[in-house]
Amino acid sequence: MAQVEIGLGKNGRRAYELDEIGIVPARRTRDPEEVSITWQIDAYRFDTPLVVSPMDSVASPETVVSVGRQGGLGVLDLEGLWTRYEDPAPLLQEIRELDEEAATARLQEIYAAPIQEELIGRRIEEIRSTGLVTAARLSPQRTAQYHRAVVDAGVDIFVIRGTTVSAEHVSGRAEPLNLKQFIHDLDVPVVVGGCATYTAALHLMRTGAAGVLVGFGGGSGHTTRSVLGVAVPMASSIGDVAAARRDYLDESGGRYVHVIADGGMSGSGDIAKALACGSDAVMIGSPLARATEAPGGGFHWGSEAHHSELPRGHRVEVGTIGSLESILHGPASTSDGSMNLMGALRRTMATSGYSDLKEFQRVEVVVNPHG
């Protein structure tokens, strides 16, 4: 693989963001209504390859249910406001009204309230009672403490999500989570991440995970790049992890691990390109934070924004543009790719001649370094 000289003592590989690549139309086109965008992970099948990011500005029990009824998968953050407070509505209103300078400090105060284990079970049951597939997220740091409450409540898909998750975390202060043992002992499929490299993804796949999240879990409200200097362009990350999926399929004798692109997608074109690079599904936050039903009310923030010691995100104003249904399935009243996300994906696949998502992963792409 070609290396670029950064300086006499350091080389690096050229990597690409999603907005630096383009999808190439093929000689054959199809009718968009004849394209399938269904996605299945483990025993669960979905009408769309869309997973809602576990962020309080996007995923409440109500919006998780709404997305589920529209063919996607919502993931509730079990370390968010819905498990810290009986009624988070007043706090959500306060967060929306905060001055920019005071937002981070106040978020830290609000999220300092303890997680109530009883609320974990209650929130999962609220979603589960609708008959939909129920997914919930914990960070690696809190998985050992709260996972039993999650499993006992009947979660269908367990998501372990952090900015960066590895299969070999080293700590001299506490016993790290043994992902391989933990996943082996669970009776539910586990999705874990984020990761951004071939090697890290391969190690996560070897733990027995059903799915791996690619990326650092943030886009518009994420500051990991500037705070930590950690950044791997999304298109290249997805391509690398897709290669790990292919090699692990051979290594394991046929076990397929799903690749889910997580973050950095602001519109329908980004979603299509993430799938074209090799992801099986996408996890998005900010595009859905613009729905009128979104708990953030036009504002968006992730768990990194209220970290008690080193915030790596901030609250951003994204505004509202329409209902959740119109953002997902249209009709669109904008021309910038922010609405009818799934309709646009169908049309992209139809234009490039592919009938289902697995085939679409083989579509030709080109590089346009200037975006």
Secondary structure, 3 states (H helix, E strand, C coil): CCCEEEECCEEECCCCCHHHEEECCCCCCCCHHHCCCCEEECCEEECCCEEECCCCCCCCHHHHHHHHHCCCEEEEECCCHHHHCCCCHHHHHHHHHCCHHHHHHHHHHHCCCCCCHHHHHHHHHHHHCCCCCCEEEECHHHHHHHHHHHHHCCCCEEEEECCCCCCCCCCCCCCCCCHHHHHHHCCCCEEEEEECCHHHHHHHHCCCCCEEEECCCCCCCECHHHHHCCCCCHHHHHHHHHHHHHHHHHHCCCCCCEEEEECCCCCHHHHHHHHHCCCCEEEECHHHHCECCCCCCCEECCHHHHCCCCCCECCEECCCCECHHHHHHCCCCCCCCCCCHHHHHHHHHHHCCCCCHHHHCCCCEEECCCC
